[in-house]
């Protein structure tokens, strides 16, 4: 079974505003409301691919109930822990000004709620995959991903981590099955600028030397790079298409890689599935569907 954990899920309010002006009333031209959070995005794409998985995490208030309702509509299983206080966050994403977002803080996760999640994770078995993705709220220690991996070590669980800088670096000693920084996050770790696939290879290998089994690096319009568990290098340019919505593209790449590896146990196939899923989401208003992913895969 595949499990995803999202500590701070959200309702993503995605809007387009023509000729946005600061200090004035602006009206939307288009708007969407979607369940958000990196782990939930991974679960949604896995659901779209028909792959069974369970979404875990914390929700609170009326927004939390809406997140759960919308996730259930994707056809997947969710086992959220409901918090007694606060509300799950709403993230505002202004699509017409690329990269402009206002993200909420989210509710406080109590020690009791955290223990409930850990107890649920204790039930994972050999062969299960656990995806730990996204940021950690202030109420939880930033070593939580590492703590979970240490807690489950020796059980045969494979870990996938999609996080930034210190949150990513401190799990490497636990030898995660897959990590997926983007090229900017990778460059930030080593204080370098990485704009080409060739330049990414050297620093991806450093993360592998530090403990990661597979290092998958997304590069938006430049494509992607994978250093696989056998030390082989996979590189591919980005598929051709019109960028419509980059939100969730990296998470889709994680889902595609997992789906491809579980299907064929072949890293090249997993890499191409990851690249196809990430691109399909970037070329769509919503997260990628199975047909969209297969169409791009067949064009590679």
C-alpha positions as a printed Julia matrix, in Angstrom:
300×3 Matrix{Float64}:
   0.0    0.0     0.0
   1.1    3.56   -0.68
   0.52   6.16    2.05
   0.96   9.91    1.8
   1.29  12.24    4.78
   0.4   15.93    4.55
   0.93  17.75    7.84
  -0.62  21.02    6.7
  -3.18  20.42    3.92
  -5.08  23.32    2.43
  -7.87  24.47    0.24
  -6.12  26.08   -2.7
  -8.04  29.05   -4.08
  -6.58  29.54   -7.54
  -7.6   32.75   -9.3
  -6.82  34.69  -12.45
  -7.15  38.48  -12.43
  -6.66  40.48  -15.6
  -4.58  43.63  -15.1
  -4.12  43.14  -11.34
  -3.61  46.48   -9.52
  -2.27  46.88   -6.0
  -4.38  48.99   -3.67
  -7.55  48.65   -5.72
 -10.48  46.24   -5.83
  -9.72  43.47   -8.32
 -12.25  40.95   -9.63
 -11.45  37.44  -10.71
 -11.78  36.27  -14.29
 -11.4   32.59  -13.39
 -11.32  30.74  -10.09
 -10.95  27.2    -8.77
 -11.03  25.6    -5.34
  -8.97  22.43   -4.93
  -7.59  20.33   -2.06
  -3.94  21.25   -1.69
  -0.75  20.11   -0.06
   2.03  18.11   -1.64
   1.0   14.75   -0.2
  -2.61  15.25   -1.25
  -1.48  16.12   -4.77
   0.51  12.89   -4.91
  -2.54  10.95   -3.73
  -4.8   12.65   -6.3
  -2.54  11.74   -9.23
  -2.17   8.17   -7.95
  -5.97   8.02   -7.75
  -6.19   9.31  -11.33
  -3.86   6.5   -12.36
  -6.03   3.95  -10.6
  -3.41   3.14   -7.96
  -4.69   2.41   -4.48
  -3.33   4.65   -1.76
  -4.28   6.23    1.55
  -3.94   9.94    2.33
  -3.03  10.72    5.94
  -2.7   14.08    7.64
  -4.41  16.62    9.86
  -7.55  18.66    9.15
  -9.56  21.15   11.2
 -12.77  23.14   10.96
 -15.06  23.69    7.99
 -12.14  23.96    5.57
 -10.86  20.61    6.8
 -14.23  19.02    6.1
 -14.19  20.48    2.59
 -10.69  19.11    1.99
 -11.9   15.66    3.04
 -15.02  15.91    0.87
 -13.05  16.92   -2.2
 -10.4   14.24   -1.65
 -13.06  11.56   -1.41
 -14.39  12.74   -4.79
 -11.06  11.75   -6.35
 -11.88   8.14   -5.5
  -9.11   7.6    -3.0
  -9.02   6.64    0.64
  -8.36   9.26    3.33
  -7.79   8.72    7.02
  -7.35  12.25    8.3
  -6.93  13.08   11.96
  -9.4   15.81   12.89
  -8.12  18.54   15.22
 -10.43  20.13   17.76
  -9.33  23.73   17.26
  -8.56  26.05   14.38
  -9.21  25.58   10.68
  -7.22  24.06    7.86
  -5.54  26.76    5.86
  -6.66  28.43    2.65
  -3.87  29.18    0.17
  -4.51  31.88   -2.42
  -2.64  31.39   -5.69
  -2.75  34.22   -8.21
  -2.36  32.42  -11.52
  -2.1   35.58  -13.63
   1.06  36.66  -11.76
   3.27  33.59  -11.95
   4.49  32.33   -8.58
   2.43  34.77   -6.49
   0.84  33.01   -3.51
  -0.48  33.8    -0.06
  -0.33  30.67    2.08
  -2.15  30.31    5.39
  -0.52  29.06    8.59
  -2.87  26.2     9.43
  -4.01  24.83   12.8
  -1.88  23.81   15.76
  -1.14  20.08   15.8
  -1.31  18.88   19.39
   0.96  16.28   20.91
  -2.03  13.93   21.25
  -2.9   14.29   17.56
   0.71  13.67   16.56
   0.79  10.51   18.69
  -2.36   9.35   16.9
  -0.65   9.75   13.52
   2.48   7.95   14.71
   0.33   5.1    16.0
  -1.29   4.83   12.58
   2.11   4.78   10.88
   3.29   2.02   13.22
   0.89  -0.28   11.38
   2.75   0.02    8.08
   4.24  -3.22    6.81
   7.14  -4.41    4.67
   6.7   -3.33    1.06
   4.56  -0.3     1.91
   5.58   3.11    0.54
   5.34   6.21    2.73
   5.41   9.62    1.03
   6.41  12.49    3.32
   5.83  15.7     1.42
   5.63  19.41    2.02
   6.31  21.89    4.77
   5.89  21.34    8.49
   3.76  23.72   10.62
   5.43  25.58   13.49
   3.69  23.41   16.07
   5.67  20.33   14.94
   9.43  19.85   15.22
  11.24  20.16   11.91
  12.93  16.79   12.54
   9.57  14.99   12.27
  10.27  13.35    8.91
  13.55  11.95   10.21
  11.87  10.91   13.48
   9.2    8.98   11.55
  11.79   7.23    9.38
  13.86   6.22   12.39
  10.72   5.01   14.17
   9.8    2.78   11.21
  13.33   1.63   10.36
  13.77  -2.09    9.94
  10.14  -2.66    8.89
  10.86  -2.73    5.16
   8.94   0.49    4.46
  10.21   2.53    1.52
  10.29   6.29    2.1
   9.74   9.05   -0.44
  10.57  12.58    0.72
   9.7   15.78   -1.14
  10.83  18.67    1.04
  13.27  21.55    1.06
  16.73  22.19    2.47
  17.14  21.15    6.14
  13.93  19.12    6.15
  15.38  17.15    3.25
  19.0   17.04    4.36
  18.28  15.58    7.78
  16.56  12.49    6.34
  19.4   11.45    4.03
  21.13   9.32    6.66
  17.95   7.21    6.77
  18.49   6.3     3.09
  15.11   7.28    1.61
  14.07   5.35   -1.49
  13.4    8.59   -3.38
  13.9   12.31   -2.88
  12.7   14.96   -5.33
  14.11  18.47   -5.05
  13.8   20.85   -7.98
  16.92  22.4    -9.48
  16.54  25.62   -7.48
  16.18  23.72   -4.19
  19.17  21.57   -5.1
  21.2   24.67   -5.88
  20.17  26.29   -2.6
  21.5   23.28   -0.67
  24.97  23.69   -2.21
  24.85  27.46   -2.73
  25.16  27.22   -6.52
  22.97  28.1    -9.49
  21.87  25.09  -11.53
  20.14  25.82  -14.83
  21.16  22.91  -17.06
  20.53  19.19  -16.77
  24.27  18.54  -16.98
  25.0   20.85  -14.05
  22.33  19.14  -11.95
  23.92  15.7   -12.32
  27.01  16.48  -10.22
  25.04  17.79   -7.25
  22.38  15.09   -7.48
  25.19  12.56   -7.1
  26.28  14.34   -3.93
  22.82  13.8    -2.4
  23.03  10.15   -3.38
  26.43   9.91   -1.69
  24.81  11.39    1.42
  22.3    8.53    1.57
  19.42   8.91   -0.89
  18.84   5.86   -3.06
  17.18   7.67   -5.98
  17.51  11.41   -6.61
  14.91  12.84   -8.99
  15.28  16.53   -9.86
  12.52  18.44  -11.61
  13.57  21.39  -13.77
  10.33  22.85  -15.15
  10.91  23.74  -18.81
  14.36  22.12  -18.8
  12.99  18.63  -18.1
  14.33  16.38  -15.37
  17.3   14.36  -14.12
  17.38  11.06  -12.21
  20.35   9.44  -10.52
  18.98   5.98   -9.82
  19.8    3.51   -7.07
  22.25   1.71   -9.39
  24.13   4.94  -10.08
  22.82   5.36  -13.62
  22.06   8.85  -14.95
  18.76   9.53  -16.71
  18.15  12.91  -18.38
  15.38  14.16  -20.61
  14.28  17.51  -21.97
  10.82  18.77  -21.11
   7.99  17.52  -23.35
   6.53  20.15  -25.66
   3.35  21.8   -24.45
   1.79  25.02  -23.18
   2.25  25.78  -19.5
  -1.19  26.33  -18.0
  -0.8   25.65  -14.29
   2.47  24.71  -12.59
   0.82  24.07   -9.2
   1.29  20.41   -8.3
   3.55  19.54  -11.24
   6.42  18.41   -8.99
   4.06  16.37   -6.82
   2.67  14.77   -9.98
   6.21  13.81  -10.95
   6.59  12.0    -7.61
   3.31  10.15   -8.16
   4.26   9.21  -11.71
   7.65   7.87  -10.62
   6.11   5.76   -7.87
   3.44   4.44  -10.24
   6.0    3.62  -12.92
   8.37   1.86  -10.55
   5.61  -0.18   -8.95
   4.39  -1.16  -12.41
   7.68  -2.36  -13.92
  10.43  -2.13  -11.24
  12.44  -0.31  -13.91
  14.03   3.1   -13.25
  13.94   4.35  -16.84
  10.22   3.59  -17.05
   9.65   5.22  -13.64
  11.62   8.3   -14.73
   9.6    8.68  -17.93
   6.34   8.21  -16.03
   7.41  10.88  -13.55
   8.35  13.32  -16.29
   5.1   12.58  -18.14
   2.92  13.07  -15.06
   4.64  16.31  -14.07
   4.32  17.71  -17.57
   0.71  16.57  -17.96
  -0.25  18.47  -14.81
   1.64  21.57  -15.96
  -0.26  21.48  -19.27
  -3.67  21.12  -17.59
  -6.0   23.2   -15.44
  -6.19  20.29  -12.97
  -3.82  17.54  -11.9
  -2.95  15.04  -14.59
  -5.3   12.26  -15.64
  -4.22   8.81  -16.73
  -4.95   9.54  -20.4
  -2.98  12.8   -20.33
   0.01  11.08  -18.73
  -0.02   8.17  -21.2
  -0.28  10.53  -24.16
   2.89  12.39  -23.11
   4.68   9.15  -22.18
   4.07   7.77  -25.66
   5.54  10.94  -27.19
   8.86  10.71  -25.35
